[in-house]
Amino acid sequence: MRIRTVLVVSAAAAAMWGAPQIASAHPVGEPGTPTCFGQRISHGSSDHGLTPKERAAGLQEFVDAGDPLAIELFGETVSVQEMIKFVQANCSDDPIIPTP
């Protein structure tokens, strides 16, 4: 149940983060391939300068802002493991957010 919650919140958070950038977004890592997860984690660190801890902190901002969905799904804190599970879910053969 916790994983499903993480996936729903993460999808909502990604939609909020990515909405303005969708037109300019470039796909990183192809879902269903063995290198997808590593490519996406590496891309976040090297191209955006964000560690997994900083990415989880970005989701935490939604919780701290009182977003009811984020609070329902993550509780009071967002862990790095939850952020990582979101990336893994989006690298599966059936990603939450399909790449264009």
PyMOL commands that set and color helices and strands:
alter all, ss='L'
color gray80, all
select helices_A, chain A and resi 2-24+36-46+52-64+68-74+80-90
alter helices_A, ss='H'
color red, helices_A
deselect
rebuild
show_as cartoon
